């Protein structure tokens, strides 16, 4: 301790007595000292030594860093609390969208809110529900509810409902680098889904893709599935529009009520709502099984056994609208002459005087009763082509107008006339009980009068309704008109066929693909057949009729047309087509094999027999299981190998059940193909045993009269 310190601590000091003389001297000294200080004098601050400046800078910098760390920690703590508040199990919500991870922590789904961002300050979480009350556009009702229905499945219910008028709600679903399946039958069909170009959102309604290139097909569901075990199902209440962006690998999910056939529910304003469920499972097969059992109808019955076993024969591609009584009898005679079986003979377009009549044209069918008697004696069941149109020149048109049986224009006063491929007419309103009974009454009369076995229900797409229309019972979703039309097939299900499907899986009849052109490619050609059947299978429709063998043989849309003045499809195309059809749930001829040569006849007989012996028993066994499980009959390869990346890409092979793998040749001039066998033991149709699967068999030889198929060896 220094001396100064010691002195400061001593409270008392010994001092001598001061004299008067000493006091006076001190006073003078003080007076003299203050005399020299100016009034405006300010004493200068003492400057620190130069060596102290770096130390002071470091102290100041340290204080700033501490302050920044405190601010950052506070911000991080707030962010953590907000992230916890705006997150759900394996889901992260942001103002611009959300993403989902699987149990392994891998991001498997990502979606953006395209039409507006959430105001995260309006968001809160209560239990399993995360909700927000505002977006950048104003008030709304938004929530995500987390549901775990099974240990291996996590689902998220998402709803964005506008509370003030806006044009639309749009979300962008990113497909990423994984494979997606489902949606709809398309004119150009691929498996998995391939996007092309940029398509603005359009109404997701049933359409005739044969006449409308960019539309969706006649069989569709609001359901998609990914190879990463993610499934999304858009709710029925949504006025749903779908678009895509190939560059961004994304689907555009949109809800809107303007410029659309969708209408708001009764008593509600045109406030769009976009809601859907996203479910994540352990693998693609198990999540699909869960979704089908949870959200789809299932067939309650199985069509007639003969429809699975024997070929169907149609007059359409062979005779077109020129069909008559003599041609039908000759056709039946030749089916027997060439020793083919027949599940039923279908009399197609223009047997009636006018479209909408339910009688036979006496000029073309002078004795229909006798014709049907001869067909029955030959052991042939017969079905008739029907449709929902009544042309203005039909004898039924006046009755329909008088009784209000038709779809009407928006005011409801007049029937709405539409143009379809056979002219101009009205469309039956299947929401009206009287129209339903009138239509089915005519069908019952035909069945009784001529012993008709069933009917081919053609058309039924929303695209044939006027853009603006009204029905007896208002339809918020116009697809329900297609659904009501398919219900007309219920009394005739065993041998009936329809070509539209929306929530119609329980109709329990065959669903037919849209007409095919007689070409090789993916646009309504042979290459589109397997992708289309697999897509419809994934939408919950197990009983599939892949239309006519060889296609429609329409001039200008037929490979090989005009060769040798035959007017029939290319011979090789026809043979490869019938080989694929032999393994499908149903097999249908129109262009008969005897129009080619004896070799083609023999090939056709060979595959008809193979179908009856090998394929049909398996089809019938699987059909019996469908009513319980809802599982498809025709399955993709990944069904038995969900973790196999190669199996997710295969679009030219398919499974019947889990045990029969089919790999047809689908390219011209080829008598070999690559075959992919998933894990397991497989025996080829030639007797070869493959035990080291998965394996890719390159350039596997397949002659013109062969299909490569393999059975699973247990």
Secondary structure, DSSP 8 states (H G I E B T S, - for coil): --HHHHHHH----------HHHHHHHHHHHHHHHTTS-TT---------GGGHHHHHHHHHHHHHHHHHHHHHHHHHHHHHHHHHHEETTEEEETTEEEEE-TTS-EEEEEEESS--B-GGGEEEETTEEEEEEETTEEEEEEEEEEEEETTEEEEEEEEEESS--SEEEEEEE-TTS-EEEEE--SB--SS----SEEEEEE-----TTT-TTS--SBEEEEEEETTSEEEEE-TTS-EEEEEETTTTEEEEEEE-SSSS----TT--S--EEEEEEEE-SSHHHHHHHHHHHHS---SS---HHHHHS-EEESHHHHGGG--HHHHHHHHHHHHHTT---SEEEE-S--SSSTT--S--TTT-TTHHHHHHHHHHTT--EEEEE-SEEETTSTTHHHHHHHT-B-B-TTSSSB--EEETTEEEEEB-TTSHHHHHHHHHHHHHHHHHH---EEEE----GGGS-SS-B-SS--SSTHHHHHHHHGGGGGGGGG-EES-BSS-GGG-SEEE-----BSSSTBTSTHHHHHHHHHHHHTT---EEEEETT----TTSBTTTTGGG--S--HHHHHHHHHHHTTSSEEEESS-GGGT-HHHHHHHHHHHHHIIIIIHHHHHHHHHHHHHH---SEE-GGGT-TT-TTGGG--S-EEETTTEEEE---STT-SEEEEEEEEEEEEETTS-EEEEEEEEEEEEE--TT--EEEEE--
